[in-house]
Amino acid sequence: VRLAESGGGLMQTGGSLRLSCTMSGRTCDDCAMGWFRQVSGKEREFVAGISRKSSISGYADSYADSVKGRFAITRDNANNMVYLQMNNLKPEDTAVYSCAAKERSYYGVVYSSSTVYNYWGQGTQVTVSS
């Protein structure tokens, strides 16, 4: 599985951006997906995650407290895409954002630990000016 992020850039406080993650190599229907971010000199942190689709309950998602209510993660398996809609951006959202895939995941489970993910993209820079 190869992952490639796009959609980053410079935005003013209060603005919106949508990040995209393109998956290639194989269909990743069994993958849970996550978005993480990292500021230089700091540890990578979980931003949002979405589960493998359950036929009973659909997708589960989860968010870091710092982005809850402002960010939304979605996925389009038919087109091998994962998105992160970021609204009401704040300067503290400035970071390199990376998407990640965990293959052979459990239905309906979101993974917030970066160590369980098998594949990572290169990242895209998001800068929010005050």
C-alpha positions in Angstrom: 0.0 0.0 0.0 1.3 3.4 -0.9 -0.1 6.6 0.5 0.2 10.1 -0.8 -1.2 13.2 0.9 -2.2 16.5 -0.7 -4.1 19.6 0.1 -1.9 21.2 2.7 -0.9 24.9 2.5 -1.0 28.2 4.3 -4.3 29.3 5.8 -5.4 32.1 8.2 -6.9 31.4 11.6 -10.5 30.4 11.2 -10.1 29.1 7.7 -10.6 25.6 6.3 -8.5 23.1 4.4 -9.3 19.6 3.2 -6.4 17.1 3.1 -6.6 14.1 0.8 -4.8 10.8 1.1 -4.6 8.7 -2.0 -4.1 4.9 -1.6 -2.5 2.8 -4.3 -0.9 -0.6 -4.6 -3.8 -2.7 -3.5 -7.3 -2.2 -2.3 -7.2 -1.4 1.4 -10.8 -2.3 2.4 -9.3 -4.2 5.4 -7.4 -1.1 6.6 -8.1 1.2 9.4 -6.9 4.7 8.5 -5.5 7.5 10.5 -4.3 11.1 10.3 -1.4 12.1 12.4 0.5 15.4 12.7 4.0 16.3 13.9 5.7 19.5 14.7 9.5 19.6 14.4 11.1 18.6 17.6 7.9 17.1 19.0 6.4 13.6 19.0 3.9 12.6 16.3 0.3 12.9 17.6 -2.9 11.3 16.6 -5.4 13.6 15.0 -8.3 11.4 13.7 -8.9 7.8 12.7 -11.6 5.9 10.9 -12.2 2.2 11.0 -12.7 -0.6 8.5 -16.3 -0.6 7.5 -18.6 -2.9 9.5 -21.7 -4.3 7.7 -23.6 -3.8 10.9 -22.5 -0.4 12.2 -20.7 1.2 9.3 -17.6 3.2 10.1 -16.4 4.3 13.5 -14.3 7.4 13.9 -12.4 9.1 16.6 -10.7 12.4 17.2 -8.1 14.0 19.4 -9.7 16.3 21.9 -7.9 19.3 20.4 -9.6 18.9 17.0 -13.0 17.4 18.1 -15.8 19.4 16.5 -13.5 21.1 14.0 -12.1 18.2 12.0 -13.8 15.4 10.2 -12.3 12.2 8.7 -14.1 10.4 5.9 -13.1 7.7 3.4 -14.2 6.6 0.0 -13.2 3.0 -0.5 -14.4 2.9 -4.1 -11.8 5.5 -5.0 -9.2 4.6 -2.5 -9.3 8.0 -0.8 -9.3 9.2 2.8 -10.0 12.9 3.6 -9.5 15.2 6.6 -11.7 18.2 6.6 -10.3 20.8 8.8 -12.4 23.8 9.8 -11.9 26.7 12.2 -8.1 26.3 11.9 -5.9 27.6 14.7 -2.2 28.4 14.7 -1.6 25.4 17.0 -2.8 23.2 14.1 0.4 24.0 12.2 2.2 20.8 11.6 3.1 18.2 9.0 0.1 16.0 8.5 0.5 12.3 7.5 -2.0 9.6 6.7 -1.4 6.1 7.8 -3.0 2.7 7.1 -3.2 -0.4 9.3 -4.0 -3.5 7.4 -6.0 -6.5 8.6 -7.7 -4.3 11.1 -10.8 -5.2 13.2 -14.2 -4.1 12.1 -15.3 -0.9 13.8 -12.0 -0.3 15.6 -10.1 3.0 15.4 -6.4 2.9 16.2 -4.9 6.0 17.8 -1.4 4.6 18.4 1.0 5.3 15.6 3.0 2.2 16.3 0.3 -0.2 14.9 0.2 1.4 11.5 1.9 -0.4 8.7 2.1 2.2 6.0 2.7 6.0 6.0 2.6 8.8 3.5 5.3 11.4 3.2 3.2 14.1 4.8 1.8 17.5 3.8 2.6 20.8 5.6 -0.3 22.8 7.1 0.6 26.3 8.3 -2.0 28.4 10.1 -1.2 32.1 10.5 -2.6 34.2 13.3 
